[in-house]
Amino acid sequence: MPQSYDVAILGAGPAGTACALALRGAGLRVALVDKAQFPRDKICGDAIPGPALKALRQLDPAYADELLATLRPKAETRDSRVVAPNGGSLGVRWHLPTFNSPRLHFDAALLALVKRHTATEILENFAVKTLAGAPDAVTLTAADGRQLRAGLLIACDGANSVAARQLAHRRLDRAHHCAAVRAYYAGVGDADGRTTEFFFLKKYPAGYLWVFPVGEGVFNVGFGMLSKDVVAQDVDLKKVLLELLHTHPELAPRFARARPLGPVAGFGLPLGTGRPAHALAGPRWLLCGDAASLIDPLQGHGIDTAIKSGILAAAQAVACFAEQDFSADFLQQYARAVQARLGPQLARSYRIMRFLGNKPWLVNAGVRLARVPLARRWLQKLVG
């Protein structure tokens, strides 16, 4: 017989671990399920936005303090540098402290918080293949035939979410999806190890190249574009990344002696638009994080929105068990909460991304304009 839980959280990334932490003390039997064994790599830009740490601190200050005290490696990165297609550049300081850390270590540190602070049962190496809903529970079946049942499923299983496909019937929409590649490098020249860099390109306007320090002299280097434009322009992202590192007038000398620490790897980012492109909740299930398409379209980050959605999902779970109501109508409270909390910023970012996507001249003008302090403050507020 399958094991039974009140809540099954599918996916032990930032959304899933935040949800488990938020359910501490709720009196519910919670399982946190993941297909991998931690620590495991997660292909990403590795930037941890300031609002992610703020959300953890609001949940419990101890979570943020422990994370910062134990996480290694990491790079403090409150400063950013934006390079326009014409080579002009602009320095930016973010309002909240930010840092970068490889997801191999960051996600494992979040899971360690769950182990230390909650009674959550953690099931690793449980690769869910199918999900089946019923009036009284959702059944999760692994590829090896193991099963578990839960009164409520909170799906935080990422961009390739099984739950989003099987329960929300999500299909790939390239106009609301970004494709990207990432590699790690050491020996990058002219880098202070504390500044994230964004390079916008005339030839590939609907995307950017990044150089992000992640600590101990290592840099996460990547390139991403809107998937619709990748297909339209027949772009080989891996090839373009390597080509840019060897030919871009600023990057070529800086990477002349840099050495790759592994292969170039690809990943997808389902972008948020402020309006759900598919259902975020249904009878006895709801979606969080990348599974809910909550990645910021302009900056490409999703860890902060994942953590926030995981916390909102936990609140909804408590309400469901208090009222003993797991209907699709009742669970729409969660969808409305996500819309109210995250929708406005995602909608604004998507509009700006689409507006700038084919106008490299406008990016050039924006960087020039932002050298004026008042204009810089306005632009920084606009992009979040």
C-alpha positions as CSV (number, residue, x, y, z in Angstrom):
1,M,0.0,0.0,0.0
2,P,1.3,3.5,-0.8
3,Q,2.3,5.7,2.1
4,S,-0.2,8.5,2.9
5,Y,0.5,12.1,3.8
6,D,-1.5,15.2,4.3
7,V,0.7,17.2,1.9
8,A,3.2,16.0,-0.8
9,I,5.6,18.7,-2.0
10,L,7.0,17.6,-5.4
11,G,10.4,19.1,-5.9
12,A,13.0,20.1,-3.3
13,G,14.3,23.3,-4.9
14,P,13.7,26.8,-3.5
15,A,9.9,26.6,-3.9
16,G,9.5,23.2,-2.3
17,T,11.9,23.8,0.6
18,A,10.3,27.2,1.3
19,C,6.9,25.5,1.3
20,A,8.1,22.9,3.7
21,L,9.7,25.5,6.0
22,A,6.4,27.5,6.0
23,L,4.4,24.4,7.0
24,R,6.5,23.9,10.1
25,G,4.2,23.7,13.1
26,A,1.1,23.3,11.0
27,G,0.3,19.9,12.4
28,L,0.3,18.3,9.0
29,R,2.2,15.2,7.8
30,V,4.4,16.5,5.0
31,A,6.5,14.6,2.4
32,L,9.1,16.5,0.3
33,V,9.8,14.4,-2.8
34,D,12.6,14.8,-5.4
35,K,13.8,12.8,-8.3
36,A,17.5,13.5,-7.4
37,Q,19.8,12.8,-4.5
38,F,21.1,16.0,-2.9
39,P,23.4,17.8,-3.4
40,R,22.6,17.9,-7.1
41,D,23.4,20.4,-9.8
42,K,20.6,22.7,-11.2
43,I,21.5,24.4,-14.4
44,C,20.9,28.1,-13.7
45,G,22.5,31.5,-13.7
46,D,23.1,31.1,-9.9
47,A,22.0,34.6,-9.0
48,I,20.1,34.8,-5.7
49,P,18.1,38.0,-5.8
50,G,17.7,40.1,-2.7
51,P,13.9,39.5,-2.4
52,A,14.6,35.7,-2.0
53,L,16.6,36.3,1.2
54,K,14.1,38.8,2.4
55,A,11.2,36.3,2.0
56,L,13.2,33.7,4.0
57,R,13.9,36.2,6.7
58,Q,10.3,37.2,7.0
59,L,9.4,33.5,7.4
60,D,12.0,33.2,10.2
61,P,15.1,35.3,10.6
62,A,17.0,32.1,11.7
63,Y,16.6,30.6,8.2
64,A,18.4,33.5,6.5
65,D,21.1,33.8,9.1
66,E,21.9,30.1,9.0
67,L,21.9,30.0,5.2
68,L,24.4,32.9,5.0
69,A,26.5,31.5,7.7
70,T,26.9,28.0,6.3
71,L,26.6,28.5,2.5
72,R,29.9,28.1,0.6
73,P,30.9,29.1,-1.9
74,K,29.1,32.3,-2.5
75,A,29.9,35.8,-3.9
76,E,28.4,39.0,-2.5
77,T,27.1,40.8,-5.6
78,R,25.2,43.9,-4.7
79,D,26.7,45.7,-7.8
80,S,25.9,45.0,-11.4
81,R,27.2,46.3,-14.7
82,V,25.1,46.6,-17.8
83,V,26.9,46.7,-21.2
84,A,24.8,48.0,-24.1
85,P,25.1,46.7,-27.7
86,N,27.2,49.7,-28.6
87,G,29.7,49.0,-25.8
88,G,28.5,51.7,-23.4
89,S,28.2,50.6,-19.8
90,L,26.4,51.5,-16.7
91,G,27.0,50.5,-13.0
92,V,23.9,49.7,-10.8
93,R,23.7,49.0,-7.1
94,W,20.7,47.0,-6.0
95,H,18.6,48.2,-3.0
96,L,18.7,44.8,-1.3
97,P,21.9,42.7,-0.6
98,T,22.3,40.0,-3.2
99,F,24.7,37.1,-3.7
100,N,25.5,34.3,-6.2
101,S,26.0,30.7,-5.3
102,P,26.0,27.5,-7.4
103,R,22.7,25.8,-7.1
104,L,24.6,22.6,-6.3
105,H,25.3,24.2,-2.9
106,F,22.4,26.7,-2.5
107,D,19.6,24.1,-2.9
108,A,21.4,21.7,-0.6
109,A,21.7,24.4,2.0
110,L,17.9,25.1,1.8
111,L,17.2,21.4,2.1
112,A,19.4,21.3,5.2
113,L,17.2,24.0,6.8
114,V,14.2,21.8,6.2
115,K,16.0,18.8,7.9
116,R,17.0,20.9,10.9
117,H,13.9,22.8,11.5
118,T,10.9,20.6,10.4
119,A,9.6,17.1,10.7
120,T,9.1,16.9,7.0
121,E,9.8,13.4,5.6
122,I,12.3,13.8,2.7
123,L,12.1,11.2,-0.1
124,E,15.0,11.6,-2.5
125,N,15.6,9.5,-5.7
126,F,11.8,9.4,-6.1
127,A,11.3,10.2,-9.8
128,V,7.5,10.8,-10.3
129,K,6.3,9.4,-13.6
130,T,2.5,9.8,-13.3
131,L,0.0,11.7,-11.1
132,A,-3.5,10.6,-10.6
133,G,-6.2,12.6,-8.9
134,A,-9.2,11.2,-7.0
135,P,-11.9,12.8,-4.8
136,D,-10.0,12.0,-1.7
137,A,-6.3,12.1,-2.7
138,V,-3.6,12.5,-5.3
139,T,-1.4,9.5,-6.1
140,L,2.2,9.9,-7.1
141,T,3.7,6.9,-8.9
142,A,7.5,6.7,-9.4
143,A,9.2,5.3,-12.4
144,D,10.2,2.2,-10.3
145,G,6.6,1.6,-9.3
146,R,6.7,3.1,-5.8
147,Q,3.6,5.1,-4.8
148,L,2.5,7.7,-2.3
149,R,-0.8,9.4,-1.6
150,A,-1.5,12.9,-0.4
151,G,-4.5,14.9,0.4
152,L,-2.9,17.9,-1.3
153,L,-0.2,18.0,-3.9
154,I,2.0,21.1,-4.1
155,A,4.0,20.8,-7.3
156,C,7.4,22.6,-7.3
157,D,9.1,20.4,-9.8
158,G,10.6,23.0,-12.1
159,A,10.4,24.1,-15.7
160,N,9.8,20.5,-17.0
161,S,7.1,19.9,-14.3
162,V,5.3,16.6,-14.5
163,A,2.4,18.2,-12.7
164,A,2.2,21.1,-15.1
165,R,1.9,18.8,-18.0
166,Q,-0.4,16.1,-16.6
167,L,-2.6,18.2,-14.3
168,A,-2.5,21.7,-15.8
169,H,-2.0,20.5,-19.4
170,R,0.7,23.0,-20.0
171,R,2.3,23.1,-23.4
172,L,5.5,24.9,-24.5
173,D,4.7,28.4,-25.6
174,R,7.9,29.8,-27.1
175,A,6.6,33.4,-26.9
176,H,6.6,32.9,-23.1
177,H,9.7,30.8,-22.7
178,C,13.5,31.5,-22.7
179,A,16.2,29.0,-23.7
180,A,19.6,29.4,-22.2
181,V,23.0,27.8,-21.8
182,R,25.5,28.0,-19.0
183,A,29.1,27.0,-18.3
184,Y,31.6,27.6,-15.4
185,Y,34.9,29.3,-15.9
186,A,37.9,30.1,-13.8
187,G,40.7,32.6,-14.7
188,V,38.3,35.3,-16.1
189,G,40.3,38.5,-16.6
190,D,39.4,42.0,-15.3
191,A,36.7,40.8,-12.9
192,D,36.5,41.8,-9.2
193,G,34.5,38.8,-8.1
194,R,31.7,40.9,-6.7
195,T,29.9,42.4,-9.8
196,T,27.4,40.7,-12.0
197,E,27.6,41.7,-15.6
198,F,25.0,41.7,-18.4
199,F,26.0,42.1,-22.0
200,F,23.3,43.1,-24.5
201,L,24.0,42.3,-28.1
202,K,23.0,43.9,-31.4
203,K,22.9,40.6,-33.3
204,Y,20.8,38.9,-30.6
205,P,18.6,41.6,-29.2
206,A,16.0,39.4,-27.5
207,G,18.4,38.1,-24.9
208,Y,21.8,38.7,-23.2
209,L,25.1,37.2,-22.1
210,W,26.0,37.1,-18.5
211,V,29.1,36.8,-16.4
212,F,28.3,36.1,-12.7
213,P,30.9,35.4,-10.0
214,V,29.9,32.5,-7.8
215,G,32.8,32.6,-5.3
216,E,36.3,31.2,-5.1
217,G,37.4,32.6,-8.5
218,V,34.6,30.8,-10.4
219,F,32.2,32.4,-12.8
220,N,28.9,31.3,-14.2
221,V,28.9,32.4,-17.8
222,G,25.8,32.0,-20.0
223,F,23.6,33.2,-22.8
224,G,19.9,33.2,-23.2
225,M,17.2,34.3,-25.7
226,L,13.5,34.1,-26.1
227,S,12.7,30.7,-27.4
228,K,10.5,32.0,-30.2
229,D,13.5,34.0,-31.6
230,V,15.9,31.0,-31.1
231,V,13.7,29.0,-33.5
232,A,13.1,31.9,-35.9
233,Q,16.8,32.7,-36.2
234,D,17.9,29.1,-36.0
235,V,20.3,29.9,-33.2
236,D,22.7,27.3,-31.7
237,L,23.0,28.8,-28.2
238,K,26.1,26.7,-27.2
239,K,27.9,27.7,-30.3
240,V,26.9,31.4,-30.0
241,L,28.1,31.5,-26.4
242,L,31.6,30.2,-27.2
243,E,31.8,32.4,-30.3
244,L,30.9,35.5,-28.3
245,L,33.6,34.7,-25.6
246,H,36.2,34.6,-28.4
247,T,35.0,37.5,-30.6
248,H,33.2,40.1,-28.4
249,P,35.6,43.1,-28.2
250,E,35.4,43.3,-24.4
251,L,35.0,39.6,-23.6
252,A,37.6,38.1,-25.9
253,P,40.7,39.5,-24.1
254,R,39.1,38.7,-20.7
255,F,38.5,35.0,-21.7
256,A,41.7,34.5,-23.6
257,R,43.3,32.6,-20.6
258,A,40.1,31.6,-18.9
259,R,39.5,27.8,-18.6
260,P,36.2,26.0,-18.7
261,L,35.4,23.8,-15.6
262,G,32.9,21.6,-17.4
263,P,30.7,21.4,-20.5
264,V,28.2,24.0,-21.7
265,A,24.7,22.9,-20.5
266,G,21.3,24.1,-21.5
267,F,18.1,24.8,-19.7
268,G,14.6,26.4,-20.2
269,L,12.9,29.1,-18.3
270,P,9.0,29.4,-18.5
271,L,8.4,33.1,-18.2
272,G,5.8,34.9,-16.1
273,T,3.6,37.5,-17.8
274,G,1.5,38.6,-14.9
275,R,-1.4,36.5,-16.1
276,P,-1.3,32.7,-15.8
277,A,-1.0,31.0,-19.2
278,H,-2.5,27.9,-17.6
279,A,-4.2,26.9,-14.4
280,L,-2.1,27.3,-11.2
281,A,-4.5,25.2,-9.1
282,G,-7.1,22.4,-9.5
283,P,-8.8,19.8,-7.3
284,R,-6.2,18.8,-4.6
285,W,-3.2,20.3,-6.5
286,L,-1.4,23.6,-7.1
287,L,1.8,24.7,-8.9
288,C,4.7,26.8,-7.6
289,G,7.9,28.4,-8.9
290,D,9.1,27.4,-12.3
291,A,6.3,24.9,-12.6
292,A,3.9,27.8,-12.4
293,S,5.8,29.9,-15.0
294,L,6.9,32.6,-12.5
295,I,10.4,33.5,-13.9
296,D,10.9,37.3,-14.3
297,P,11.1,37.8,-18.1
298,L,13.4,40.8,-18.0
299,Q,16.1,39.7,-15.6
300,G,15.6,36.0,-15.9
301,H,15.6,35.2,-12.2
302,G,13.0,33.0,-10.5
303,I,14.4,31.9,-7.1
304,D,12.7,34.8,-5.3
305,T,9.3,34.2,-7.0
306,A,9.7,30.5,-6.3
307,I,10.2,31.0,-2.6
308,K,7.4,33.5,-2.4
309,S,5.0,31.1,-4.2
310,G,6.0,28.2,-2.0
311,I,5.2,30.3,1.1
312,L,1.8,31.3,-0.4
313,A,1.1,27.6,-1.2
314,A,1.8,26.6,2.4
315,A,-0.8,29.2,3.6
316,Q,-3.3,27.7,1.2
317,A,-2.6,24.2,2.4
318,V,-3.3,25.2,6.0
319,A,-6.6,26.8,4.9
320,C,-7.6,23.7,2.9
321,F,-7.1,21.4,5.9
322,A,-8.8,23.9,8.3
323,E,-11.9,24.0,6.0
324,Q,-11.6,20.5,4.7
325,D,-12.1,22.0,1.3
326,F,-9.8,20.8,-1.6
327,S,-12.0,21.8,-4.5
328,A,-10.7,23.7,-7.5
329,D,-12.8,26.7,-6.6
330,F,-11.3,26.9,-3.1
331,L,-7.8,26.5,-4.3
332,Q,-8.3,29.5,-6.7
333,Q,-7.6,31.5,-3.6
334,Y,-3.9,30.6,-4.1
335,A,-4.0,31.6,-7.8
336,R,-5.4,35.0,-6.8
337,A,-2.8,35.4,-4.1
338,V,0.0,34.7,-6.6
339,Q,-1.5,37.1,-9.0
340,A,-1.8,39.9,-6.4
341,R,1.7,39.3,-5.0
342,L,3.7,38.6,-8.1
343,G,1.6,39.5,-11.1
344,P,2.2,43.3,-11.4
345,Q,6.0,43.0,-11.5
346,L,5.9,40.0,-13.9
347,A,3.5,41.9,-16.2
348,R,5.7,45.0,-16.2
349,S,8.9,43.0,-16.9
350,Y,7.3,41.1,-19.7
351,R,6.1,44.3,-21.4
352,I,9.5,45.9,-21.1
353,M,11.2,42.7,-22.4
354,R,9.0,42.6,-25.5
355,F,9.4,46.3,-26.1
356,L,13.1,46.2,-26.0
357,G,13.5,42.8,-27.6
358,N,14.1,44.1,-31.2
359,K,15.4,47.6,-30.4
360,P,19.1,47.5,-29.5
361,W,19.3,51.2,-30.2
362,L,16.8,51.8,-27.4
363,V,19.0,49.8,-25.0
364,N,21.9,52.0,-26.0
365,A,19.8,55.1,-25.3
366,G,18.6,53.7,-22.0
367,V,22.2,53.1,-20.8
368,R,23.1,56.7,-21.8
369,L,20.1,58.1,-20.1
370,A,20.7,56.2,-16.9
371,R,23.9,58.1,-16.3
372,V,21.7,60.9,-15.1
373,P,21.0,60.1,-11.4
374,L,17.3,60.9,-11.4
375,A,16.7,58.9,-14.6
376,R,18.8,56.0,-13.2
377,R,16.6,55.8,-10.1
378,W,13.4,55.8,-12.3
379,L,14.8,53.1,-14.6
380,Q,15.9,50.9,-11.7
381,K,12.5,51.2,-10.1
382,L,10.9,50.3,-13.4
383,V,12.8,47.1,-13.9
384,G,12.6,46.1,-10.2
